[in-house]
Amino acid sequence: MTNMGLVLPRPQASALKIWQRNLLVWRKLIGPSMAFSFGEPVIYLLGLGFGLGQFIGEVNGIPYFTFLAAGLLAASAMNVASFEGMFSVFTRMTHQQTYDAILATPLTVDDIVAGEMLWCATKSLLNTLPILAVAFLLGAIHDWSALAAIPVFFLVGLCFAGPALVMAACAASYDFFNYYTTLLITPMFIFSGVFYPVATLPAIAQVLVNILPLSHAIALIRPLVAGQTLTDPVLHVAVLLAYAGVGYVAASIFIRRRLIR
């Protein structure tokens, strides 16, 4: 078993059972879940969009209200997947011991990780759609091309699910997640182009920010929301898929070590 952590994960179709289980639980808690994920982005959209938008006007040829809405949609997908992958997975792993029961069935650790990542991505999509609808109603979004961003919300959730699951596997308590949110999620939220163009940052900062997945998510979502032409879409999709793939392998290794002793 010394090489257990080096075995590549091999999920099966039964991973969808994990997804289905989480969906059934979520349906019972849909109110609080949606309020938590929906409230903060809408407050940012109203406060900064209407407030700062009056002074800023346009950014890169896009009304600031629209510019901000696109960034908040990407950030919301990131936050939902990250918090689901950390807090909810850690709860199921430790306090509820859900995975111990699941591993008594034919399902494997790889199935658990795949199912959880699919659920994180699905929840990102479900929780981001109401924000998109509100942005339409408030006039922040006018172009129906914004609907093409819906699959991107799922991809963004998939991208951030893997690292979140790794954090859950490494955590001894909920306090551990403060490191990840403070050192990675919050800096991405501030510097990756949600509130202002990445091009305004110093050159070295731009290089670092463009390595991070949120900047690529915004680069896909913002043109679609604003009705503009996508630039380098294959590159941005490839980066997000790479993060998702590496995240899945890493999450499988760390969660296997945590669950199978």
C-alpha positions, 0 to 999 in steps of 0.5 A, spaced: 500 500 500 505 504 499 504 506 492 497 507 494 497 515 493 500 514 486 495 510 483 491 514 478 483 515 479 478 511 476 471 513 477 465 509 475 458 511 472 456 509 480 459 516 482 453 519 479 450 516 486 454 521 490 451 527 486 444 524 486 445 523 494 447 531 495 442 533 490 436 530 494 439 533 501 440 540 497 433 540 495 431 540 503 435 546 504 435 550 498 432 556 501 438 557 506 443 555 501 441 559 495 440 565 500 447 565 502 450 564 495 445 569 492 445 575 497 452 577 497 453 578 490 447 581 489 449 586 494 455 587 491 452 588 484 447 593 487 452 597 491 458 597 487 454 597 480 449 603 481 454 607 486 461 606 482 458 605 476 455 612 476 462 615 476 466 610 472 462 610 466 465 604 461 471 600 462 474 597 456 468 599 452 463 595 457 458 599 462 461 598 469 455 595 471 455 590 466 463 589 467 462 588 474 456 583 473 460 578 469 466 578 474 461 577 480 458 571 476 465 568 475 466 569 483 460 566 485 461 560 481 468 560 484 465 561 491 460 556 491 464 550 489 470 552 494 465 552 500 461 546 498 468 542 497 471 544 503 465 545 509 460 540 506 465 535 504 469 536 511 462 535 514 460 529 511 467 526 511 468 527 519 462 529 523 457 525 519 461 519 517 457 519 510 463 516 506 465 511 511 458 508 510 459 509 502 465 505 502 461 499 505 458 499 498 461 497 491 463 505 491 470 507 491 474 513 493 474 515 486 467 515 485 466 519 491 471 524 489 468 524 482 461 525 485 463 531 489 466 534 484 460 534 479 456 536 485 460 542 486 460 544 479 452 543 479 451 547 485 455 553 482 451 553 476 444 552 480 446 558 485 449 562 479 443 562 475 439 567 479 444 572 479 444 572 472 437 573 472 437 579 477 443 582 472 438 581 467 432 584 471 436 590 473 439 592 466 446 590 467 446 585 462 442 586 455 445 581 450 442 574 450 449 571 448 450 571 456 446 565 456 452 562 453 456 563 459 451 558 463 456 552 461 462 556 463 459 556 470 459 549 471 466 548 468 468 554 473 465 550 479 469 543 476 475 547 476 475 550 484 472 543 486 478 539 486 483 544 490 477 545 495 476 537 496 484 537 497 483 542 503 477 538 506 482 532 506 487 536 509 483 539 515 483 538 522 477 543 523 473 548 520 478 553 522 483 550 517 479 553 511 481 560 513 488 559 510 485 557 503 480 563 503 485 568 506 491 566 502 487 564 495 480 565 494 480 572 497 486 575 493 483 572 487 477 575 488 480 582 489 486 581 483 483 577 478 479 582 474 472 582 478 472 589 479 477 592 474 481 590 468 487 585 470 491 590 465 491 595 470 496 591 475 503 592 474 506 587 469 509 582 474 502 582 478 499 580 471 503 574 470 501 571 476 494 573 476 493 570 469 496 563 472 490 563 476 483 560 474 479 565 476 482 570 471 481 565 465 473 564 468 472 571 467 476 572 460 470 567 458 464 570 461 465 577 460 465 577 453 459 573 453 455 577 458 457 583 454 456 581 447 463 581 445 467 577 441 471 571 445 479 572 445 483 565 446 477 561 448 480 555 447 486 557 451 481 559 457 477 553 457 484 548 457 486 552 463 480 551 467 480 543 464 487 542 466 485 545 473 479 541 474 483 534 472 489 536 476 485 537 482 481 531 481 487 527 481 490 531 487 483 530 491 483 523 490 490 522 493 489 526 499 482 523 500 484 516 499 489 517 504 484 520 509 479 515 509 483 509 508 488 508 513 
